[in-house]
Amino acid sequence: MTRVLYNEAMGEDGAHIRLKLDNSQPIALSDFVSQFVGVGSQFEKFVAREYPELKSDSEFFVKEVRAGCIEADLVTFVGGGTLLAAVSAVIDVMEKVQIFTDFVEDFGGRFSKYFKRGGRAEGVSKGDLADFLRVTEAIASDPNGTARLEAAAFEDGERNVRAVFQFSTDEARRAAEEIADHRRELEASSGENQERALLRFVRPSVEAGKPGKKGGERGVIDSIAPRAMPILYASDLAEQRMRHEKIQLEGNIFRALFDVSVNVETSATGKPLAYRVTEVHAVIDGDPGDDLLDN
């Protein structure tokens, strides 16, 4: 993308999307960048979805940094060829301000679904959820932060805000939890479910991990594959039940068989990659004489 100056990119109407972060503590650079990457990615997907005849390349310009506040403006370039020519020839005709306004309202409406327990936005992909999670990081890690997204333009020298969406630390933290849960649900629905299987650990752990994240645990389910796979958990409840059973186990954990329901994460070719435990039913301590699954 050809580099242009901020004033050139803004154009005469000065239409832009402003992201403002109010923070009580310094923001980690990775979280700071993630916030902009997430919003920028969602804007480009929005344009591709709502205006398929256009091609969008967006750029954030950090406008102001001061104690407790960071402001950055997102300016978009749409079309092919010379970027500034595309802005004047295409965006003005398509009412650039309205595109920005629609995006802020659309993004806010979908993102805010995750502020409530069990809230889910419709039609989102795992990529969308990854963007949403990036947007939460800077504010979720701050004890008293706020993020504000605005669609605005300058009219007669005055900045006119057309749409606003904002969220707080508490909302960001709840959203991060719900987004992670929704991602696990999508992953589970895209894999193969095995209602009952016998899991044998080759590398167990009783430490709490993050649900859906690959940790150090590995195990074998002979009925699915002969080699050890990473063990994940579909929910906090499933992980807590498994941890409880391992702590209560009196025999050798390497000889114990765990009767579980799992979702098998597979590659594009159907090759098993990991086991996601959805439910723990029972534990067979030692070498069982009867196969529990035949009952």
N, C-alpha and C positions, 0 to 999 in steps of 0.2 A: 504494500500500500504506500503511495506517495506521501511523504511527510509534508504537512501543511501547518501553518501557524494557527494558534487558537482563534484569533480574530477572523482569519480567513475561513476557518471551518465553521464558525458560528453563523456566518452569513449576515445579511442585513436584518433579518427578523430575529436573530439571536435565539432561535428555538433550540432547546436542550433539555436533557434530563439531568437533574442534580442529585447526587448522593451525598448526604451529610451525615457524618458519624460524630455523635457527642459521646465522649468517653471520660470516665473518671480515673482510669489508669492507662499507662502507655499500651499501645496496641502492637502485638507481635507483627513483624513485617509480613510473615506468611498469611496471617489472618487478614491483614489489610489488603493484600493483593487478592486473596480469595474472594473477598466481598465484591471487588470490581469485576473479577473474572466471571463470577456467578451472574451478576446483573447483565453484563455485556453479552454473555452467552444466551441468556434468556431473551434479550432484546432481539438478537439476530434470528433466533428460532421463531419469535413472534412475527417478525417481518416475513420470514420464509413461509409461515403458516397462513397469515392473513393477507399478504401481498406477494403471492408466488411469482408474479411477473418481475419483481424487483430483487436485486441482490444487495445485501447490506453488509458494510464493513464499518464497525464502530470503534471509537477511540475515546478513552477517558483522559481528560486533562485535569490534573490536580490544581485547583484554583486557589485554595487557601489552606494553610496549616497553622494552627495556633494552639495554645494550651487547652486541652479538653475538646478540641473540635477540628475535624478535617472535612473539607468540601471539595468535591470533584464533579466536573461536568462531563457528561457523555454526549459526544457529537457523532452523528452518523453520516456515512457516505453511501449513497445508493446508486446502483447501476454499474456500467462498465466504462472503460476508457478513462479519460481525465476525470479525477474525482470531483474537483470543484465544478466542472461543467455538468457532471451528473447531478450534483446538488441543486444547481439552479434549474436544470432542465427537467428533472424528475421529481425531486422532493417537493419543490414549491407547488407543482401541479397537484400532487397527491396530498397537499396540506400537511406539511411536516409536523406542525404543532399538534394536529389531530392524531397523527400516528403515535407521537410521544404520549399524548394524553390517554389514548386507548391502551397503550402498553402498560402504563403505570396502574391504571384501573384493573386491567386483566391480571397483571402480576400480583398486585395486592390482593385481589379476590382469591386467586389460587393459593398463594403463599399463606394467607391468614387462616385457611382451613386447618392448618396444623397447630394453631394456637389452642385448640380444644382437644381433649382426650378422645382418641379414636377418629379425629378429623382426617379426611382424605380428599385430595383434589382429584377430579375425574380426568381420565385421559392422559395422565402423566407417565413418562418413561423413567427408566432408571437413570438416564442422563439428566432429565429434568430434576430428579430428586438429588442428584449429585450437585447440580447448580444451586438448588434451594439450600442444601446443607452448607455450601460455601458461604452463602449470604448470611447465615446465622453466626458464623464463627467469631468474627470480631466483637459482636455485641454479646454473645453468649458467654464469652470469656471475661467480660467486664462486669464488675459487681453492680454498676448502676449506669448502664449505657443506653443509648437510643440511636436508631438508624432512621433516616427520613429520606424518602425518594419523592422527587417532585418533577412534574412536567411543566415547563415554563417557556415564555417567550417575552421579548421586549416590545412594548407598544408605547409609542410617543416617549421613549426614553425611560419608561417605567417597566420594571420586571413584573410580569403578570403570571401568577401560578395557576395552572389549569387543573391539576390533579395532584393529590398528595397521598402517600401511604407511609406509615411509620410503625415501628415496633420497638419494644423495650427489651431489657435483659431477660426478664421472666418469660416473655413471649418467645424470645429467641431460644431459650433453653428448652421450653416445652416443645417448640417446633422441631428442634434438633432431635429430640427423643421420638416424636411421632414420624418424622421423615425417615429416621433409621428403621423404625418398625415397618413403615410402608415399603421401604426398599427390600427388607427381608421377606415381606409378603409377596412382592413381585418375583423375587428370586425363587421362593418356594413354589410358586405357581408355575414357574417355567421349567422346573426340574421334574424328576420322577419320584413320586411318593411311594415309600415302602411302609405299609401299615405296621408290620411286626417283623423285627429282625434281631438277631443276636450279635451284639457288639462286644468285641474283646479289645481292651486297651493294650497298646504296646508302649505308649508314652502318656500316662495319666497326669492329672493335676487336680488339686483341691483348691487352687486359687481362683478367685472370681475374675472373670474376663469381661469383655464387651460383647454382648450378644451380636451374632452375625459377623464378627471379626475373627479371622483365622489367628489362633494362638499357637501354643506349643503342643497341644494334645493331638495324638494320632491313634487310630484304632483300625481294626480289621472287622469287616462283615463278610464272612466266607461265602455267604449265599449271593453276594453281589460282585465282589472282587477279592482276589487272594492277597493283594498287597495293602499295606497300611495307608490310610487317607487322613487328611486333617479333619478334626472334629470341631464343628461349630454348633451353636445353639440358637434355635429360632426365637426364643424368648427368655426373659429373666427367670420365669417360673421353671422352664425346662432345665436351665443351668443350675438353679438352686436345688431342684429335686435330685439331679445327678450328683452334685457335690455332697448333698446329704447322704445319699446312698453309699458313696465312696468312703465318707468319713465313718459311717456306721458299719462298714464291711469288716468282718472279723478275720476272714481268710486272706489269701494272697490275691491282690487285685489283678495281677496278670493272668490268673486262672479263672477269675470271675467272668460270667457272661451277663451282659445287661440287655434285658428285653426292652427294645425301644421302637418307636416309630421315627422314621427319618425321611428327609427329603434329600435325594441324591443330586448334588450339583454336577452337571456334566458339561463336557466340551461340545463344540459344534458337531463333532462326529459321534457324540453319544458316549464318549469315554468318561467314566467316573473320575471326578476331581476332588470331591470332598463330601462328607456326610453332615447334614444339618439336623440335629436331634430336635424333634418337635414334641415328643412326649416320652417319659420314662415309665415303664409299666412295672417292672420287677427286676430282681437280681438273683442269679443262680450262683451260689458260692461254691467254688471248687468245680470238680468234674461231674456234671449232672448225670444221673442214670436215666432220666426221662427228658424228652425234648418238650420244653414248655409250650412251644408253638404248635404242637400237635393236639393240645387240649382244646 
